[in-house]
Amino acid sequence: MTRRTRLPAAVGSVALLLVTGAGVAAAVGFGGGAGDDAEARSAPPASATVTRQTLAAAETVDGELGYGPSRTATSRLSGTLTALPDTGATVSRGKPLYAVDNDPVILLYGRLPAYRTLQPGVEGPDVEQLERNLRKLGYSGFTVDGTYTWATADAVRAWQDDLGVPETGRVELGRIGYADGPVRVESHQLDVGAAVQPGQAVLRYTGTDRLVTAELDVDDQRLAERGAAVEVTLPDGRRVAGKVNTVETVIRSGAAGAAGESEAETKIEVTVTVSDQQALAEFDRASASVTFTVSERADVLTVPVAALLALAEGGYGLEVLDGGSSRIVAVTTGLFADGRVEVSGDGVTEGSTVGMPR
């Protein structure tokens, strides 16, 4: 009995490669152009329907479900560490991250780190960032314009009075720290009562939303574009929609080399946000997987990959079934994904029935 092979080849004219138990018997040509009718053939053992859909090729990588990458809060002050929030606690804008010599170091929101003392006469984006936070905390009487005026100093004195610290009208370096938003205290680097010096790590923190962190090889950086939609598979098998939030290049310590020294390895760290936080509520730290879309083809005709026939003179074909007869039609293939393949060719339309060779 003859059967059709399914071997990759370049697209060519319509000729079906016939194989018997003794090997290649013949290459049967049907003359004319692609899509010419063949003589009636025996029905294939199975069939499939040509469907129109969006076809997407994807790649899945391992990730970790948690609160995202941790950051370090580093002191800019000398003194004694007198207060720390509990691990797992949430600290929001205007609240203390820790205290040195019984004066709080206050968390504010922003991307620019504090790097100098702020006082009347100072100008710059760090001043504007402070003024935006003061306004959000309910203080007024000044203009948010990046210039530290006496009006700004008056608002700072009112803030300092509410905090119970000396009302200097100045913001000393080390008395505020910035983060993108509320933080969750992950761990303590020092104990209360410890002596602290400038540059010393006090605690580590993360964001407060549960999200997924994955690492990619540098060659796979193309997979992760900020804002791109992804699919996250949770430990219990459920799938939820996610979005790439950050993409950062990080350096990791690798395995020890021949000289016994560890070799640095560059990775792409990707954080994925999940809007359905309730779906993640039962997980603290757990493994998850992230599926990135590599390429996508919208509104195309597809068939199962198993329906493709390798043609003797090159290319692929489909056996289109029509009632009690069938014909071999040459097709051009496109994207392969999820066991299906994009196809186009004369006589191949949505809803057509094609044979599935054994």
C-alpha positions in Angstrom: 0.0 0.0 0.0 1.3 3.5 -0.8 1.6 6.3 1.7 2.6 9.9 1.5 5.7 11.2 3.3 5.9 14.3 5.5 9.4 15.6 4.9 10.4 19.3 4.8 11.2 20.7 1.4 11.1 23.9 -0.6 7.9 24.9 -2.4 7.6 23.5 -5.9 5.2 22.2 -8.5 2.6 19.5 -7.8 4.0 16.0 -7.7 3.4 13.5 -4.9 6.2 11.3 -3.7 5.1 7.7 -3.3 6.9 5.4 -1.0 6.5 1.6 -0.7 8.1 -0.9 1.7 10.9 -1.3 -0.9 11.7 2.4 -0.9 10.9 5.2 -3.3 8.8 3.8 -6.1 8.0 6.8 -8.3 7.4 10.5 -8.3 4.0 11.0 -9.8 3.4 14.3 -11.6 0.0 15.7 -12.4 1.0 18.0 -15.2 -0.1 21.6 -15.6 0.2 24.0 -12.7 -0.3 23.8 -9.0 -3.8 22.9 -8.0 -4.7 20.8 -11.0 -7.1 18.0 -10.2 -5.7 14.5 -9.6 -7.5 11.3 -10.5 -9.9 10.1 -7.7 -7.9 8.6 -4.8 -8.8 6.4 -1.9 -9.9 8.4 1.2 -7.2 9.2 3.7 -7.5 7.7 7.2 -8.4 11.0 8.8 -9.2 14.6 7.8 -9.1 18.1 9.2 -10.7 21.4 8.5 -8.9 24.5 7.2 -9.5 27.2 9.8 -9.0 31.0 9.9 -7.3 32.3 13.1 -4.5 34.2 14.7 -1.4 32.1 14.9 1.3 32.9 17.4 4.7 31.3 18.0 5.7 31.5 21.6 8.6 30.7 23.9 8.3 29.8 27.6 10.9 30.4 30.3 11.0 29.7 34.0 10.2 32.4 36.4 9.7 33.1 40.1 6.5 34.4 41.6 7.0 36.9 44.4 7.3 40.6 44.9 10.0 41.2 42.3 13.6 42.1 42.6 14.8 43.4 46.0 16.5 46.7 46.5 18.8 47.9 49.4 18.1 50.8 51.6 21.5 52.2 52.4 22.2 54.7 55.2 23.8 58.1 54.5 24.0 58.8 58.2 26.3 57.9 61.1 24.7 56.9 64.4 22.8 54.2 66.1 20.0 52.3 64.4 17.0 52.8 66.8 14.0 51.6 64.8 13.2 49.1 62.0 9.8 48.1 60.5 8.9 44.4 60.8 9.8 42.1 57.9 6.8 41.8 55.6 5.5 45.2 56.7 4.5 47.8 54.0 5.9 51.3 54.2 4.2 54.1 52.2 4.9 57.7 51.3 5.7 59.8 54.3 6.3 56.9 56.7 9.6 55.9 58.3 11.8 53.3 56.6 14.0 53.2 59.8 15.4 55.6 62.4 18.9 56.7 63.2 19.5 58.3 66.6 15.8 58.2 67.1 15.1 60.5 64.1 13.2 58.8 61.2 14.4 58.3 57.6 11.3 59.0 55.6 10.2 57.2 52.4 9.1 59.4 49.5 8.2 58.4 46.0 10.5 59.2 43.0 13.1 57.8 40.7 15.9 60.3 41.4 18.0 59.3 44.5 18.6 61.9 47.2 22.1 63.1 46.8 22.4 66.5 48.5 21.0 68.7 51.3 18.0 70.7 50.1 17.6 74.3 51.4 16.6 77.7 50.1 18.4 78.8 47.0 18.8 75.2 45.6 17.3 74.4 42.3 16.9 71.2 40.2 14.8 68.1 39.6 15.5 66.7 43.0 13.8 69.8 44.5 10.8 69.4 42.3 10.6 65.7 43.3 10.5 66.7 47.0 7.9 69.4 46.3 5.6 66.9 44.5 5.8 64.7 47.6 5.1 67.5 50.0 2.0 68.4 47.9 0.8 64.8 47.9 1.3 64.7 51.7 -1.1 67.7 52.0 1.3 70.6 52.4 0.8 73.8 50.4 1.8 77.5 50.1 4.6 76.9 47.6 4.9 76.2 43.9 6.1 72.9 42.5 8.7 74.3 40.2 12.1 72.9 41.1 13.2 76.0 43.1 13.6 75.7 46.9 12.1 79.0 48.0 11.4 80.3 51.5 7.8 79.1 50.9 9.2 75.6 50.3 11.1 75.9 53.5 8.0 76.9 55.4 6.2 73.8 54.1 9.2 71.6 55.1 9.1 73.1 58.6 5.4 72.3 58.9 6.2 68.7 57.8 9.1 68.4 60.2 6.8 69.6 63.0 4.4 66.8 62.2 7.2 64.3 62.2 8.5 65.5 65.6 12.0 66.4 64.3 13.8 69.7 64.5 12.1 72.3 62.4 15.1 73.5 60.3 13.4 74.1 57.0 16.2 72.1 55.4 16.2 68.5 54.3 19.5 67.0 55.3 21.1 64.3 53.1 20.2 60.9 54.5 16.8 61.9 56.1 14.7 60.9 53.1 14.8 57.9 50.7 13.1 57.4 47.4 11.3 54.4 45.9 8.9 54.1 43.0 6.0 53.4 45.3 5.1 51.6 48.5 7.6 49.0 49.6 7.5 45.7 51.4 10.3 45.1 53.9 12.0 41.8 52.8 14.8 41.5 55.3 16.9 43.4 57.8 20.6 43.8 57.2 21.3 45.2 60.7 19.7 44.8 64.1 18.2 47.7 66.2 21.0 49.0 68.3 23.7 48.5 65.8 26.1 51.2 64.9 25.5 52.4 61.4 27.9 54.2 59.0 27.3 56.0 55.7 27.1 53.5 52.9 26.0 50.6 55.1 23.0 48.5 54.1 20.1 48.7 56.6 17.4 46.7 55.0 16.2 45.2 51.8 12.8 45.8 50.3 10.6 45.0 47.3 7.5 46.4 45.7 4.1 45.5 47.2 2.4 43.9 44.2 3.0 40.2 43.5 4.6 39.8 40.1 6.8 37.4 38.2 10.6 37.7 37.7 12.3 35.8 34.9 15.8 35.8 33.5 16.7 35.6 29.8 20.0 35.1 28.0 21.2 38.2 26.3 20.5 36.5 22.9 16.8 36.3 23.9 16.4 39.9 24.8 14.2 40.4 21.8 11.4 38.4 23.6 10.9 41.0 26.2 9.7 44.5 25.2 8.3 46.7 27.9 4.5 46.7 27.7 4.3 43.4 25.7 1.5 41.0 26.7 2.6 37.6 28.1 0.9 34.6 29.6 1.9 33.4 33.1 1.3 29.8 34.2 0.8 29.5 37.9 2.0 26.6 40.1 -1.5 25.2 40.1 -1.7 25.2 36.3 -3.9 28.2 36.0 -3.0 30.7 33.3 -3.3 34.5 33.8 -2.5 37.5 31.5 0.6 39.5 32.3 2.5 42.5 30.9 6.2 43.1 30.8 6.9 45.9 33.3 10.7 46.3 33.4 13.6 44.9 31.4 17.0 45.4 32.9 20.5 44.1 32.2 22.1 42.5 35.3 25.4 40.9 36.1 25.3 37.5 37.9 28.3 35.6 39.4 28.8 32.5 37.3 30.7 29.2 37.9 34.3 29.3 38.9 36.7 29.4 35.9 40.0 27.6 35.4 41.8 30.0 37.8 39.3 29.4 40.5 37.6 32.8 40.2 33.9 33.2 39.4 33.1 34.4 36.0 30.5 37.2 35.6 27.5 36.4 33.5 25.2 38.9 31.8 21.5 38.3 32.0 18.3 40.1 31.1 16.0 40.4 34.1 12.3 40.8 33.2 9.5 41.6 35.7 6.0 40.8 34.7 2.9 42.4 36.3 -0.4 40.6 36.7 -3.5 42.8 37.0 -5.5 39.9 38.6 -3.7 40.1 41.9 -6.4 37.9 43.5 -5.2 35.0 41.4 -1.8 35.3 43.0 -3.0 35.9 46.6 -2.4 32.3 47.8 1.3 32.3 46.6 4.2 34.0 48.3 7.3 32.6 46.7 6.7 30.0 44.1 7.8 28.9 40.6 5.9 30.0 37.6 6.5 30.1 33.9 6.2 33.0 31.4 5.3 32.6 27.8 6.5 35.3 25.4 5.0 35.7 21.9 7.9 35.4 19.4 5.8 36.2 16.3 2.2 36.4 15.4 0.1 36.2 12.2 -3.4 37.5 12.4 -6.4 36.2 10.3 -4.6 33.5 8.4 -5.6 30.0 7.1 -4.1 27.2 9.1 -4.1 23.4 9.1 -2.5 20.8 11.3 1.2 20.4 10.5 0.5 16.7 10.1 -1.7 17.5 7.1 1.3 18.7 5.0 2.6 16.4 2.2 6.1 16.6 0.9 6.1 17.0 -2.9 8.6 15.1 -5.0 9.6 18.2 -6.9 9.9 20.3 -3.8 7.6 22.2 -1.5 4.5 21.2 0.4 1.0 20.2 -0.6 -2.4 19.4 0.9 -4.8 16.7 -0.2 -8.1 18.6 -0.5 -11.1 16.4 -0.1 -14.3 17.1 -2.1 -17.1 14.6 -1.8 -15.8 11.2 -2.9 -12.7 12.6 -4.7 -9.6 14.4 -3.8 -6.8 16.5 -5.4 -3.3 17.5 -4.4 -2.9 21.3 -4.1 0.5 23.0 -3.6 0.6 25.4 -0.8 3.0 28.1 0.6 3.6 27.7 4.3 4.1 30.5 6.8 4.3 30.5 10.6 4.4 27.2 12.4 3.0 27.2 16.0 1.1 25.0 18.4 1.0 22.1 16.0 -0.5 24.1 13.2 0.9 25.9 10.2 -0.1 28.9 8.1 -1.0 28.0 4.5 -2.1 29.6 1.3 -2.7 28.2 -2.2 -5.3 28.0 -5.0 -8.3 26.0 -3.9 -7.5 26.2 -0.2 -10.3 28.2 1.6 -11.7 28.5 5.1 -13.8 25.4 5.9 -12.1 23.2 3.3 -11.5 19.6 4.3 -8.0 18.2 3.9 -6.6 14.7 4.4 -4.4 13.7 7.3 -1.9 11.0 6.1 -0.9 8.3 8.4 
